[in-house]
Amino acid sequence: MEIVGAMDLHRNQITFRWEDMRTGEVERGRIPALRQPVREWLGRFQGRDAHFALEGTTGWRYVVEELEAVGLTAHLADPAETHNRRGPKRRAKTDKADCELLAKLLIEERLPESWIPPRHMLDLRTLVRMRCALVEQRSQWQNRIHAQLFHQGLSKVNFKTAMARAMLAEAELSPAGQVLVKTGIAMIEFVDHQLEPLDRRLRLFSARQPGCRALQASLFGVGPMVSVALVAELGDCRRFSSSDDAVRHSGLDVTVYQSDGKRASGRISHQGPSVLRWALYEAAQSAARRNSPDHDYYLKIKSRIDHQRACLSVARKLCRRSFHILRALGDEAMAPVEGWLDESLLPASVAA
């Protein structure tokens, strides 16, 4: 490495530090946290063997893209692991200290690097996570309406039917309750309108992408949306040394705190992509069906503990199976799909 540098990202500025390993020259400073200033600053290193480390926090994507655009090597550090390697805190944490630490770990080859997904996988993750956010928002409005109906002595309503929504308009509600219900239904309809073209795109992707097709063909309970989420969040499974690492990445691994003979009950770590945990748990609930290959295992765990723990156990199994399936496919597991983001797939009213 001819040049070793580090960058600490913030919303308004980027603190940098780079060192020429041949001459010992060191430079520190700050640049605006915008693509164009970063592009202009990195131009000085074009054609040189330069390596830059930065933490995988919000904003890393455009910085990595600009580094790769001029032929430099980007090293994305895991924030939690980097913090652990800082050691006992003896002084105030500053941007300068963060850059010093990243550069030191990179030089010593101890930087806890994270996988940098290709651009099409980043786009897929963005849309999958947006869909989950929209579905969660719709559920929140449904729960808010149900709570208001119960508060005023009315039963639950299935918002998917036009007849039920018409009944709500004539329900005996207070003026404020009528406003809430009307607003809630309007928000649910708006979210449904946004989900329609998004679901069409993701279903098209899952039907054409080799990794998604392999998961749907091999795993019971894995449909188009779940398979897309698994491919997007697991990514290149060859970076995991074993299926246990894949489970740990999903945040479904059981952590146990033990100190001086006192042992707390195990809980899942929740460290990792929440969308991945949702997808695995969603598919695992299919184990409750009689025709599921995991039905006997599910019943065994359920009889000993409960339904939720049984589904979590099945979800860990599905994560391991997904790891082996995607790892065996190699590059095909992340193969891009042409045309799935084409605007012509959208309804005319949305595309406009």
C-alpha positions in Angstrom: 0.0 0.0 0.0 1.5 3.3 -1.1 -1.1 5.5 0.6 -3.2 4.6 3.7 -6.1 6.8 4.7 -9.2 7.0 6.8 -12.4 9.0 6.6 -14.9 9.7 9.4 -18.3 10.5 8.0 -20.9 12.9 9.4 -23.9 14.7 8.0 -22.1 18.0 7.2 -18.5 17.1 6.9 -16.0 14.3 6.4 -12.8 14.3 8.5 -9.9 12.6 6.7 -6.4 11.5 7.4 -3.9 10.0 4.9 -0.3 9.0 5.1 2.2 8.3 2.3 3.9 5.1 3.5 7.1 5.8 1.5 7.8 9.4 2.5 6.0 9.5 5.8 3.9 12.5 4.8 0.7 12.9 6.8 -2.2 15.2 6.0 -5.4 15.8 8.0 -8.4 18.0 7.2 -12.1 18.2 6.5 -14.2 18.3 3.4 -18.0 18.8 2.9 -20.0 15.6 3.0 -21.2 15.9 -0.6 -20.5 13.8 -3.6 -18.8 16.6 -5.8 -16.4 17.8 -3.1 -15.4 14.2 -2.3 -14.9 13.5 -6.0 -12.7 16.6 -6.5 -10.6 15.8 -3.4 -10.0 12.1 -4.4 -8.8 13.1 -7.8 -5.4 13.8 -6.4 -4.9 10.1 -5.7 -5.9 8.8 -9.1 -3.5 6.3 -10.4 -1.8 5.6 -7.1 -2.1 2.5 -4.8 -4.3 4.2 -2.2 -6.4 2.4 0.4 -9.0 4.2 2.5 -11.0 2.9 5.5 -14.4 4.2 6.6 -17.1 2.9 8.9 -20.2 1.4 7.5 -22.5 4.1 8.8 -25.2 6.1 6.9 -23.5 7.8 3.9 -20.9 5.3 3.1 -22.3 4.3 -0.3 -21.4 7.5 -2.3 -18.0 7.7 -0.7 -17.2 4.1 -1.7 -18.5 4.7 -5.2 -16.3 7.7 -5.6 -13.3 5.8 -4.3 -13.8 3.0 -6.7 -14.5 5.5 -9.6 -10.9 6.7 -9.4 -9.4 3.3 -8.9 -8.8 3.4 -5.2 -9.5 0.6 -2.7 -12.3 1.1 -0.2 -12.3 -0.8 3.1 -15.7 -0.7 4.9 -15.3 -1.3 8.7 -18.0 -2.7 10.9 -18.8 0.1 13.4 -19.5 -2.2 16.4 -16.3 -4.3 15.9 -14.3 -1.2 15.4 -15.5 0.2 18.6 -14.6 -3.0 20.5 -11.0 -2.8 19.1 -10.6 0.7 20.4 -9.8 -0.8 23.8 -10.5 0.9 27.2 -11.7 4.5 26.8 -9.1 6.7 28.3 -9.7 10.0 26.4 -12.5 11.8 24.6 -13.7 10.3 21.4 -13.1 12.7 18.5 -13.2 12.6 14.7 -9.4 12.8 14.6 -9.1 9.8 17.0 -11.6 7.8 14.9 -9.5 8.4 11.8 -6.3 7.5 13.6 -7.9 4.3 14.8 -9.2 3.3 11.4 -5.8 4.0 9.7 -3.9 2.1 12.4 -6.2 -1.0 12.1 -5.9 -0.9 8.3 -2.1 -0.7 8.4 -1.9 -3.6 11.0 -4.4 -5.6 8.9 -6.8 -5.8 11.9 -9.6 -3.8 10.4 -13.0 -5.6 10.9 -14.1 -5.3 7.3 -17.7 -5.6 6.1 -18.9 -6.8 2.8 -19.5 -4.1 0.1 -22.5 -5.2 -2.0 -22.6 -4.4 -5.7 -24.7 -1.5 -6.8 -27.7 -3.6 -8.0 -27.8 -5.3 -4.6 -27.8 -2.0 -2.8 -30.8 -0.9 -5.0 -32.6 -4.2 -4.2 -32.0 -3.7 -0.4 -33.4 -0.2 -0.7 -36.6 -1.3 -2.2 -37.1 -4.3 0.0 -36.6 -2.2 3.1 -38.9 0.4 1.8 -41.6 -2.2 1.2 -41.2 -3.4 4.8 -41.5 0.2 6.1 -44.7 0.7 4.0 -46.2 -2.5 5.3 -45.3 -1.5 8.9 -46.9 1.9 8.4 -50.1 0.4 7.1 -50.3 -1.9 10.1 -49.8 1.0 12.4 -52.8 2.8 10.9 -54.9 -0.3 11.0 -54.1 -0.8 14.7 -54.8 2.9 15.4 -58.3 2.6 13.7 -59.0 -0.7 15.6 -58.1 0.9 18.9 -60.4 3.9 18.2 -63.3 1.5 17.3 -62.8 -0.5 20.4 -62.6 2.7 22.5 -66.0 3.7 21.1 -67.6 0.3 21.5 -67.4 -1.0 17.9 -66.0 -4.2 16.5 -63.0 -4.7 14.2 -63.4 -4.1 10.5 -61.6 -5.7 7.5 -60.3 -2.6 5.7 -59.8 -4.6 2.4 -63.5 -4.6 1.5 -65.3 -1.6 0.2 -68.5 -2.6 2.1 -66.7 -2.5 5.4 -65.2 0.9 4.7 -68.7 2.2 3.8 -70.0 0.9 7.1 -67.3 2.7 8.9 -68.4 6.0 7.3 -71.8 5.5 8.8 -70.6 4.1 12.2 -71.6 5.8 15.4 -68.4 7.6 16.2 -67.5 10.9 17.9 -66.5 13.7 15.5 -62.8 13.3 16.4 -63.2 9.5 15.9 -64.7 10.0 12.5 -61.8 12.2 11.5 -59.3 9.7 12.7 -61.0 6.8 10.9 -61.3 8.8 7.7 -57.7 9.9 7.8 -56.6 6.3 8.6 -58.4 4.8 5.7 -57.1 7.4 3.4 -53.5 6.6 4.6 -54.0 2.9 4.1 -55.3 3.4 0.6 -52.3 5.6 -0.2 -49.9 3.0 1.1 -51.7 0.3 -0.9 -51.4 2.4 -4.0 -47.6 2.7 -3.4 -47.2 -1.0 -2.7 -48.9 -2.1 -5.9 -46.1 -1.1 -8.4 -43.4 -2.0 -5.9 -44.7 -5.5 -5.4 -44.9 -5.9 -9.1 -41.3 -5.0 -9.5 -40.1 -7.3 -6.7 -42.2 -10.2 -8.0 -40.7 -9.8 -11.4 -37.2 -9.8 -9.9 -37.9 -13.0 -7.9 -39.3 -14.8 -10.9 -36.1 -14.1 -13.0 -33.3 -14.1 -10.4 -31.5 -17.5 -9.9 -31.0 -17.1 -6.2 -34.7 -16.3 -5.5 -35.8 -19.1 -7.8 -33.6 -21.6 -6.0 -34.8 -20.6 -2.6 -38.5 -20.8 -3.6 -37.9 -24.2 -5.1 -36.0 -25.7 -2.2 -37.5 -24.1 1.0 -41.1 -24.6 2.1 -42.9 -21.4 3.0 -40.5 -19.2 1.0 -42.4 -17.1 -1.6 -41.5 -14.3 -3.9 -41.2 -11.5 -1.3 -39.4 -13.6 1.3 -36.9 -14.9 -1.3 -36.1 -11.4 -2.5 -35.5 -10.3 1.1 -33.2 -13.3 1.8 -31.2 -12.7 -1.3 -30.9 -8.9 -0.6 -29.9 -9.2 3.0 -27.8 -12.4 3.0 -25.9 -11.3 -0.2 -22.7 -13.2 -1.0 -22.9 -16.1 1.5 -19.3 -17.1 0.6 -18.1 -14.4 3.0 -19.5 -16.4 5.9 -17.2 -19.2 7.1 -20.2 -21.3 8.2 -23.9 -21.4 8.5 -23.6 -20.3 12.2 -22.1 -17.0 11.0 -25.1 -16.5 8.7 -27.4 -17.1 11.7 -25.4 -14.6 13.7 -25.6 -12.1 10.9 -29.4 -12.4 11.0 -29.6 -11.7 14.7 -31.4 -14.9 15.5 -28.6 -16.4 17.5 -29.2 -16.9 21.2 -27.0 -14.9 23.6 -26.6 -15.9 27.2 -25.2 -13.7 29.9 -23.3 -15.5 32.6 -21.3 -14.0 35.5 -20.1 -15.6 38.7 -22.4 -18.6 38.6 -25.4 -16.6 37.6 -26.8 -17.4 34.2 -29.6 -15.4 32.6 -32.0 -17.0 30.2 -31.0 -16.8 26.5 -32.5 -14.2 24.2 -31.9 -13.6 20.5 -29.3 -10.9 19.8 -31.4 -8.8 17.4 -28.0 -7.7 15.9 -28.4 -7.5 12.1 -30.9 -6.7 9.4 -34.4 -6.6 10.8 -35.8 -7.3 7.3 -33.8 -10.6 7.3 -35.3 -11.6 10.6 -38.8 -10.8 9.4 -38.3 -12.9 6.2 -37.0 -15.9 8.1 -39.7 -15.7 10.8 -42.4 -15.2 8.1 -41.3 -18.3 6.3 -40.9 -20.3 9.5 -44.5 -19.8 10.5 -45.4 -22.2 7.6 -43.9 -25.0 9.7 -47.3 -25.0 11.6 -48.9 -26.6 8.5 -49.2 -30.3 8.4 -47.5 -30.7 4.9 -44.4 -28.8 6.0 -41.2 -30.9 6.2 -40.4 -29.1 9.5 -43.9 -29.8 11.1 -42.7 -32.5 13.4 -39.8 -30.4 14.6 -42.1 -27.4 15.1 -44.5 -29.5 17.2 -41.7 -30.8 19.3 -40.5 -27.4 20.2 -44.0 -25.9 20.6 -45.0 -28.7 23.0 -41.9 -28.0 25.1 -41.9 -24.1 24.9 -44.4 -22.2 22.7 -45.3 -21.2 19.2 -43.0 -18.2 18.9 -39.9 -20.1 20.1 -40.7 -22.9 17.8 -40.9 -20.5 14.8 -37.6 -19.0 15.8 -36.0 -22.4 15.9 -37.3 -23.2 12.4 -36.2 -19.7 11.2 -32.6 -20.6 12.2 -32.9 -23.8 10.2 -34.1 -21.9 7.2 -31.2 -19.4 7.5 -28.7 -22.3 7.5 -30.4 -23.9 4.5 -30.5 -20.5 2.6 -26.8 -20.1 3.3 -25.9 -23.4 1.7 -28.3 -22.9 -1.3 -26.9 -19.4 -2.1 -23.3 -20.4 -1.4 -23.6 -23.3 -3.8 -24.8 -21.0 -6.5 -21.8 -18.7 -6.3 -22.0 -15.6 -8.4 -25.4 -16.7 -9.7 -26.9 -16.1 -6.3 -26.5 -12.3 -6.8 -26.9 -12.2 -10.5 -28.6 -8.9 -11.6 -31.9 -8.9 -13.4 -32.3 -6.6 -16.4 -35.4 -4.5 -16.7 -37.0 -5.0 -13.4 -36.7 -1.3 -12.5 -38.1 -0.2 -15.8 -40.6 2.6 -15.5 -42.9 1.0 -18.1 -43.9 -1.6 -15.4 -45.6 1.1 -13.4 -49.2 2.3 -13.9 -49.4 5.5 -16.0 -50.7 7.5 -13.0 -47.7 6.5 -10.9 -45.0 6.8 -13.6 -46.1 10.3 -14.3 
